[in-house]
Amino acid sequence: MERTGGVWAEVSLELLAKAKELGHSSGAQVVALALGHSIGEQAKALLNAGADRVVVCDDKALRLYNPLTYASVVCRMISDLKPSIVLMGATILGRDLSPRVAARLGTGLSADCTDLHLNADGILGGIKPTYGGSILAEIVCPVKRPQMMTVRPHVFPRLPGASFGVTEKGTVEPFALIDTDIDHSLVIGEEIAEAQVCTSLSTANVVVCGGRGMGDRETFGLCEKLALALGGMAAGTRPAVEEGWITRDRQIGLSGETIAPRLLICCGVSGAASFTTGMLNAGTVVAINIDARAPMMAQADYAIVGDAREVMPLIIRQTA
Ligand SMILES: Cc1cc2nc3c(=O)[nH]c(=O)nc-3n(C[C@H](O)[C@H](O)[C@H](O)COP(=O)(O)OP(=O)(O)OC[C@H]3O[C@@H](n4cnc5c(N)ncnc54)[C@H](O)[C@@H]3O)c2cc1C
């Protein structure tokens, strides 16, 4: 279970809900692994989010994420519990921790899945967009255990009321840190703000995304202005990032972030599959494009045919 800003990360709650669904069909228990410092009360809340058991390693040494210490504790937890499946969020932390754990346990890892299901033989299938999003491949780990997968945020709903209300039945069990878990070769002084920026894009309610059609850095600034006017965040397609108009942590798509805002405005974006993979769960989608036949226009709820350099200032003026 991952924590950001002192609360459980959305993706962890989403994975607990999915694990509960998988456990229901296979008869397996759902165990949440919680690591941190002074997280006792918060750990209990995981019983509301889909966990049958919560195993908590609560220690000062786990206050900040040290990849080597965390990997050691998680590996010992997994060796004790012997789960068939281990799920983590495809976040910065999950992408760092999961391969370390998989390598130490000598098992496989399917990274960045966008769906999960149990096959007829009870083996977990992880769906993963490949070849630029043109193929959805199913990855399985038929022999080694546990079957490890990381899953993108926002592809599953969390249980309604997760983390709130009356605590459901279940157990919270302590797990002791031992001296050999602590890695002294790496000292984490402080948390890096960039990780939080990525998280906020993936949780933003309004996103204004600019593509190559914005033309240059200065015109791309209209995306930032419109996002500011709407209380949202600016983002970009991969070409916009490669042009240096916006930072990489704001890229949407297959090799970027997955977002699920209530409102997404795409300006000068063609709508390639590698881009739309990252926005499939967006609510209302508005596209502004000079080409009425651009694939993005067919995907949008509202398609505005026009030059973004002319249309966007009009919208910004209306919202002022
Ligand atoms: C393995 C792999 C991973 C990838 N991952 C990603 C990813 O994560 N994210 C991503 O975005 N891409 C990704 N791509 C690239 C992707 O395939 C597309 O090339 C990219 O999304 C296109 O970006 P774009 O829409 O900004 O540019 P373009 O495809 O060039 O589209 C520009 C659009 O702007 C319109 N336009 C031009 N001028 C104006 C104007 N003045 N006003 C309004 N509209 C205008 C044009 O009509 C056009 O539709 C990946 C590719 C591969 C192979």
PDBQT file of the ligand as one rigid body, heavy atoms in Angstrom, charges set to zero:
ROOT
HETATM    1  C1  LIG A 401       6.003   3.364 -28.004  1.00  0.00    +0.000 C 
HETATM    2  C2  LIG A 401       5.370   4.706 -28.186  1.00  0.00    +0.000 A 
HETATM    3  C3  LIG A 401       4.902   5.363 -27.073  1.00  0.00    +0.000 A 
HETATM    4  C4  LIG A 401       4.282   6.611 -27.216  1.00  0.00    +0.000 A 
HETATM    5  N1  LIG A 401       3.818   7.226 -26.101  1.00  0.00    +0.000 NA
HETATM    6  C5  LIG A 401       3.162   8.396 -26.234  1.00  0.00    +0.000 A 
HETATM    7  C6  LIG A 401       2.608   9.040 -25.099  1.00  0.00    +0.000 A 
HETATM    8  O1  LIG A 401       2.731   8.586 -23.955  1.00  0.00    +0.000 OA
HETATM    9  N2  LIG A 401       1.947  10.194 -25.287  1.00  0.00    +0.000 N 
HETATM   10  C7  LIG A 401       1.788  10.768 -26.534  1.00  0.00    +0.000 A 
HETATM   11  O2  LIG A 401       1.166  11.828 -26.635  1.00  0.00    +0.000 OA
HETATM   12  N3  LIG A 401       2.328  10.178 -27.609  1.00  0.00    +0.000 NA
HETATM   13  C8  LIG A 401       3.005   9.024 -27.500  1.00  0.00    +0.000 A 
HETATM   14  N4  LIG A 401       3.547   8.450 -28.600  1.00  0.00    +0.000 N 
HETATM   15  C9  LIG A 401       3.495   9.203 -29.876  1.00  0.00    +0.000 C 
HETATM   16  C10 LIG A 401       2.134   9.089 -30.562  1.00  0.00    +0.000 C 
HETATM   17  O3  LIG A 401       2.106   7.927 -31.349  1.00  0.00    +0.000 OA
HETATM   18  C11 LIG A 401       1.830  10.327 -31.446  1.00  0.00    +0.000 C 
HETATM   19  O4  LIG A 401       2.885  10.514 -32.354  1.00  0.00    +0.000 OA
HETATM   20  C12 LIG A 401       1.628  11.605 -30.629  1.00  0.00    +0.000 C 
HETATM   21  O5  LIG A 401       0.663  11.400 -29.621  1.00  0.00    +0.000 OA
HETATM   22  C13 LIG A 401       1.146  12.736 -31.525  1.00  0.00    +0.000 C 
HETATM   23  O6  LIG A 401       1.161  13.918 -30.778  1.00  0.00    +0.000 OA
HETATM   24  P1  LIG A 401       0.328  15.205 -31.201  1.00  0.00    +0.000 P 
HETATM   25  O7  LIG A 401      -1.115  14.857 -31.262  1.00  0.00    +0.000 OA
HETATM   26  O8  LIG A 401       0.759  16.300 -30.299  1.00  0.00    +0.000 OA
HETATM   27  O9  LIG A 401       0.919  15.573 -32.642  1.00  0.00    +0.000 OA
HETATM   28  P2  LIG A 401       0.372  15.341 -34.096  1.00  0.00    +0.000 P 
HETATM   29  O10 LIG A 401       0.009  13.927 -34.323  1.00  0.00    +0.000 OA
HETATM   30  O11 LIG A 401       1.370  15.943 -35.010  1.00  0.00    +0.000 OA
HETATM   31  O12 LIG A 401      -0.988  16.161 -34.159  1.00  0.00    +0.000 OA
HETATM   32  C14 LIG A 401      -1.062  17.558 -34.151  1.00  0.00    +0.000 C 
HETATM   33  C15 LIG A 401      -2.527  17.936 -34.338  1.00  0.00    +0.000 C 
HETATM   34  O13 LIG A 401      -2.652  19.340 -34.208  1.00  0.00    +0.000 OA
HETATM   35  C16 LIG A 401      -3.573  19.811 -35.182  1.00  0.00    +0.000 C 
HETATM   36  N5  LIG A 401      -3.252  21.223 -35.408  1.00  0.00    +0.000 N 
HETATM   37  C17 LIG A 401      -2.217  21.756 -36.105  1.00  0.00    +0.000 A 
HETATM   38  N6  LIG A 401      -2.232  23.107 -36.015  1.00  0.00    +0.000 NA
HETATM   39  C18 LIG A 401      -3.299  23.426 -35.237  1.00  0.00    +0.000 A 
HETATM   40  C19 LIG A 401      -3.842  24.650 -34.776  1.00  0.00    +0.000 A 
HETATM   41  N7  LIG A 401      -3.275  25.841 -35.076  1.00  0.00    +0.000 N 
HETATM   42  N8  LIG A 401      -4.955  24.607 -34.003  1.00  0.00    +0.000 NA
HETATM   43  C20 LIG A 401      -5.553  23.429 -33.681  1.00  0.00    +0.000 A 
HETATM   44  N9  LIG A 401      -5.070  22.232 -34.099  1.00  0.00    +0.000 NA
HETATM   45  C21 LIG A 401      -3.956  22.235 -34.855  1.00  0.00    +0.000 A 
HETATM   46  C22 LIG A 401      -3.363  18.923 -36.381  1.00  0.00    +0.000 C 
HETATM   47  O14 LIG A 401      -4.514  18.910 -37.206  1.00  0.00    +0.000 OA
HETATM   48  C23 LIG A 401      -3.096  17.568 -35.704  1.00  0.00    +0.000 C 
HETATM   49  O15 LIG A 401      -4.302  16.844 -35.541  1.00  0.00    +0.000 OA
HETATM   50  C24 LIG A 401       4.153   7.208 -28.500  1.00  0.00    +0.000 A 
HETATM   51  C25 LIG A 401       4.627   6.520 -29.613  1.00  0.00    +0.000 A 
HETATM   52  C26 LIG A 401       5.232   5.292 -29.466  1.00  0.00    +0.000 A 
HETATM   53  C27 LIG A 401       5.726   4.581 -30.687  1.00  0.00    +0.000 C 
ENDROOT
TORSDOF 0
